[in-house]
Amino acid sequence: MSQTHDTEVLSLISLIDDPDETVHTAVMARLKTLCPHVIPTLREQLDRVISGRTRSLVLELIHDYQQRKLDTLVQLLKLHLHASTDVDLEEAVLLLDTFAHPAAEHQDLKRYLDHLALRVHEQFIQKEIANDLTHVMTLQNVLFEEEGFHGASEDYYAPSNSYLSSMIERKEGIPVSLAVIELLVADRIGLDLQGVAMPFHFLLFVPNLDLYLDPFQYGTFISRDDCVSFVRRSGLSFDQRMLDPVRNVDILIRMIRNLALAHERHGDVWEAQTLHAALRDLGPHSSHH
């Protein structure tokens, strides 16, 4: 944000709890028009000594923007949930990212994913043997060896492990979010990968190779028998449907559910309640994830 905008925001915040309702309404309206670009400044002000009412109003502005973006995502998912169509994975994941990072530069994220795809392509075309197996191995090399993406181990339930912006910054995530990174890059390079929403874990399936990938374990190749053993070790009876590929809409619902629980564990009351409300709005289908 420009210094001019920064100065304006600080001036507006000083008037946000003005007793004159006309002034208060005008200030809130102006700040809403400046969102999301002013949200970093608004959040900085929350860390400073400001009155309780001012703090409440600043939070209201931030939450209002977050809520509107989440509502947009929920409505998008509902359009596809009971239809034969599917949501665009990248569009939906970026909307979810906006819930936590309203001012994120998503064009930068897209350029980063484009850059990863270009590197995979450049390495792949140099292979002596060019097939689906070497294509997958090249993708795994770029993501996990060169870029250093890895499964979260110390704070598995941190919300930052599920939002695209913070995941790319930290190169760390949980199974489903790491799988999303792979899916977004695979789509760019024309590699067919499918999400598999196993209980307690999320995998990727390579239909042309009849193999599964575990993004949480650096993209390790695993067999169908390995998947069955994992389910049984988790104390569940194996059902073949557990290995069925899922739609993008199902991936997003799983991500929202994970985030609701993650924010709850971290004491983020408003975020947890808002995400749980979104799941309820999506209906009974969301409870199966």
Legacy VTK file of the C-alpha trace (Angstrom):
# vtk DataFile Version 3.0
C-alpha trace
ASCII
DATASET POLYDATA
POINTS 289 float
0.000 0.000 0.000
1.215 3.551 -0.778
2.312 5.955 1.964
-0.626 8.211 1.030
-3.088 5.387 1.627
-1.299 4.475 4.843
-1.679 8.019 6.151
-5.321 8.092 5.129
-6.034 4.810 6.920
-4.479 6.054 10.152
-6.576 9.212 9.925
-9.721 7.194 9.279
-9.023 4.884 12.215
-8.788 7.908 14.502
-12.352 8.785 13.470
-13.800 5.277 13.317
-15.567 5.504 16.691
-16.692 9.112 16.266
-19.916 9.721 18.251
-21.423 11.386 15.185
-23.107 8.467 13.396
-22.753 10.203 10.019
-18.981 10.449 10.446
-18.713 6.870 11.713
-20.749 5.498 8.791
-18.717 7.455 6.228
-15.411 6.269 7.736
-16.481 2.615 7.726
-17.705 2.901 4.136
-14.437 4.468 2.990
-12.316 1.818 4.706
-14.387 -0.937 3.103
-13.677 0.517 -0.335
-9.950 0.406 0.421
-9.995 -3.281 1.396
-8.169 -5.573 0.953
-5.111 -3.383 0.404
-5.403 -1.651 3.770
-5.904 -4.811 5.823
-2.179 -5.175 6.707
-2.283 -1.655 8.163
-5.506 -2.413 10.019
-3.917 -5.531 11.502
-0.852 -3.555 12.565
-3.127 -1.190 14.463
-4.658 -4.087 16.362
-1.255 -4.688 17.977
-1.169 -1.122 19.294
-2.885 0.413 22.285
-6.268 1.460 20.904
-9.607 1.703 22.651
-11.836 -1.339 22.940
-14.481 0.093 20.610
-11.903 1.075 17.979
-10.390 -2.384 18.140
-13.822 -3.954 17.751
-14.615 -1.833 14.715
-11.263 -2.561 13.051
-11.836 -6.284 13.582
-15.315 -5.883 12.155
-13.843 -4.450 8.934
-11.308 -7.261 8.583
-13.852 -9.953 9.369
-16.380 -8.444 6.987
-13.961 -8.775 4.083
-12.956 -12.303 5.096
-16.600 -13.323 5.431
-17.497 -11.999 1.990
-14.686 -13.978 0.343
-15.627 -17.136 2.214
-19.279 -16.665 1.243
-18.194 -16.395 -2.391
-16.301 -19.675 -2.083
-19.211 -21.440 -0.373
-21.656 -20.338 -3.065
-19.212 -21.499 -5.740
-18.899 -24.914 -4.107
-22.666 -25.247 -3.705
-23.134 -24.654 -7.437
-21.082 -27.761 -8.185
-21.700 -29.903 -5.123
-24.779 -31.714 -6.367
-24.142 -31.248 -10.085
-22.096 -33.162 -12.614
-19.695 -30.227 -12.898
-16.629 -29.417 -10.807
-15.089 -26.276 -9.386
-11.843 -24.856 -10.752
-9.308 -25.985 -8.142
-7.019 -22.982 -8.454
-9.808 -20.422 -8.287
-11.301 -22.098 -5.218
-7.997 -22.541 -3.371
-7.115 -18.881 -3.931
-10.494 -17.812 -2.552
-9.849 -19.912 0.536
-6.386 -18.386 0.850
-7.959 -14.928 0.849
-9.819 -15.845 4.041
-6.490 -15.747 5.913
-4.473 -13.497 3.607
-6.836 -10.825 2.235
-4.015 -8.739 0.812
-2.079 -11.627 -0.761
-0.781 -11.019 -4.268
-2.316 -13.993 -6.015
-0.763 -13.077 -9.333
2.606 -13.685 -7.665
1.417 -17.114 -6.503
0.257 -17.976 -10.012
3.582 -16.862 -11.470
5.389 -19.050 -8.950
3.319 -22.076 -9.962
3.957 -21.245 -13.628
7.689 -21.114 -12.862
7.584 -24.530 -11.184
5.756 -25.998 -14.171
8.313 -24.535 -16.575
11.164 -26.091 -14.612
9.447 -29.475 -14.628
8.885 -29.207 -18.385
12.473 -28.154 -19.105
13.865 -31.066 -17.105
11.387 -33.569 -18.530
12.146 -32.856 -22.196
15.819 -33.584 -21.492
15.056 -37.102 -20.268
16.244 -39.971 -22.461
13.022 -41.808 -21.681
9.932 -39.598 -21.760
6.892 -41.316 -20.299
4.395 -40.870 -17.468
6.784 -42.355 -14.919
9.652 -39.990 -15.716
7.155 -37.122 -15.904
5.969 -37.857 -12.352
9.527 -38.324 -11.100
10.546 -34.982 -12.574
7.619 -33.264 -10.871
8.570 -34.860 -7.540
12.180 -33.808 -7.949
11.323 -30.147 -8.532
8.787 -29.915 -5.714
10.404 -31.990 -2.987
14.118 -32.064 -3.765
14.751 -28.654 -5.316
12.001 -26.569 -3.702
12.011 -28.435 -0.417
8.277 -28.917 0.103
7.725 -31.263 3.046
5.143 -32.506 5.487
4.537 -30.518 8.660
5.947 -32.387 11.628
6.387 -29.983 14.555
3.035 -28.178 14.440
0.888 -30.324 12.174
-2.351 -28.495 13.025
-1.084 -24.958 12.409
-3.529 -23.145 10.075
-0.551 -21.934 8.032
-0.108 -25.528 6.802
-3.344 -25.278 4.827
-3.298 -21.815 3.230
-1.583 -21.576 -0.158
0.295 -18.317 0.572
1.870 -19.478 3.822
2.500 -22.979 2.450
4.485 -21.634 -0.477
6.383 -19.264 1.796
7.269 -21.972 4.346
7.347 -24.975 1.951
5.434 -26.946 4.567
1.953 -28.419 4.648
-0.406 -31.233 5.540
-1.221 -34.037 3.056
-4.176 -32.430 1.280
-2.561 -29.005 0.902
0.679 -30.490 -0.439
-1.422 -32.571 -2.830
-3.088 -29.378 -4.065
0.311 -27.877 -4.926
1.107 -30.993 -6.956
-2.270 -30.934 -8.678
-1.911 -27.274 -9.666
1.533 -27.844 -11.164
0.525 -31.159 -12.779
-2.389 -29.429 -14.497
0.027 -26.924 -16.014
2.290 -29.628 -17.453
-0.497 -31.893 -18.727
0.072 -34.681 -16.210
-3.044 -36.560 -15.099
-3.168 -36.770 -11.282
-6.259 -37.339 -9.144
-6.931 -36.675 -5.473
-7.775 -39.577 -3.164
-9.409 -38.662 0.159
-8.440 -41.588 2.347
-9.416 -41.532 6.022
-6.808 -39.602 8.056
-4.642 -39.080 4.970
-4.765 -37.662 1.460
-3.022 -39.199 -1.534
-2.672 -38.675 -5.246
-3.420 -41.320 -7.877
-1.626 -41.639 -11.216
-4.209 -43.457 -13.385
-1.826 -44.193 -16.245
0.550 -45.957 -13.848
-1.976 -47.338 -11.353
0.200 -45.917 -8.586
-0.431 -43.689 -5.596
1.745 -40.822 -4.395
2.098 -39.619 -0.810
2.828 -35.850 -0.942
3.337 -35.782 2.826
6.265 -38.185 2.413
8.039 -36.310 -0.386
5.842 -37.828 -3.075
6.792 -41.436 -2.280
5.245 -44.037 -4.615
2.933 -46.431 -2.808
0.868 -49.380 -3.964
-2.789 -50.218 -3.480
-1.762 -52.786 -0.859
0.110 -50.059 1.053
-3.082 -47.989 1.115
-5.104 -50.920 2.439
-2.528 -51.525 5.183
-2.584 -47.855 6.197
-6.368 -47.878 6.598
-6.296 -51.042 8.687
-3.487 -49.706 10.889
-5.730 -46.714 11.544
-8.254 -49.087 13.088
-10.769 -48.977 10.241
-12.158 -51.617 7.943
-11.016 -51.087 4.381
-13.604 -50.139 1.784
-12.601 -50.013 -1.891
-14.422 -46.683 -2.224
-11.764 -45.125 0.022
-9.435 -45.214 -2.982
-11.873 -43.627 -5.430
-10.676 -40.313 -6.900
-12.544 -37.290 -5.574
-13.652 -34.072 -7.219
-12.110 -30.678 -6.600
-15.202 -29.633 -4.677
-14.552 -32.489 -2.235
-10.918 -31.401 -1.858
-12.023 -27.887 -0.899
-14.536 -29.157 1.647
-11.817 -31.277 3.236
-9.503 -28.256 3.369
-12.193 -26.103 5.005
-12.874 -28.823 7.548
-9.164 -29.167 8.354
-8.872 -25.407 8.761
-11.907 -25.185 11.041
-10.294 -27.738 13.354
-6.844 -26.141 13.063
-8.118 -22.675 14.001
-10.112 -24.232 16.837
-6.986 -25.908 18.229
-5.074 -22.624 18.007
-7.769 -20.663 19.819
-8.846 -18.605 16.804
-12.471 -18.431 17.873
-13.931 -16.251 15.113
-12.128 -18.129 12.326
-13.141 -21.536 13.687
-16.780 -20.553 14.156
-16.957 -18.953 10.711
-15.475 -21.981 8.961
-17.749 -24.383 10.870
-20.709 -22.225 9.809
-19.535 -22.500 6.188
-19.484 -26.302 6.501
-23.020 -26.292 7.871
-24.092 -24.109 4.944
-22.604 -26.649 2.558
-24.915 -29.261 4.044
-24.628 -32.877 5.213
-22.209 -33.743 2.388
-19.464 -31.807 4.187
-19.667 -34.062 7.241
-18.302 -37.007 5.249
-14.864 -35.422 4.884
LINES 1 290
289 0 1 2 3 4 5 6 7 8 9 10 11 12 13 14 15 16 17 18 19 20 21 22 23 24 25 26 27 28 29 30 31 32 33 34 35 36 37 38 39 40 41 42 43 44 45 46 47 48 49 50 51 52 53 54 55 56 57 58 59 60 61 62 63 64 65 66 67 68 69 70 71 72 73 74 75 76 77 78 79 80 81 82 83 84 85 86 87 88 89 90 91 92 93 94 95 96 97 98 99 100 101 102 103 104 105 106 107 108 109 110 111 112 113 114 115 116 117 118 119 120 121 122 123 124 125 126 127 128 129 130 131 132 133 134 135 136 137 138 139 140 141 142 143 144 145 146 147 148 149 150 151 152 153 154 155 156 157 158 159 160 161 162 163 164 165 166 167 168 169 170 171 172 173 174 175 176 177 178 179 180 181 182 183 184 185 186 187 188 189 190 191 192 193 194 195 196 197 198 199 200 201 202 203 204 205 206 207 208 209 210 211 212 213 214 215 216 217 218 219 220 221 222 223 224 225 226 227 228 229 230 231 232 233 234 235 236 237 238 239 240 241 242 243 244 245 246 247 248 249 250 251 252 253 254 255 256 257 258 259 260 261 262 263 264 265 266 267 268 269 270 271 272 273 274 275 276 277 278 279 280 281 282 283 284 285 286 287 288
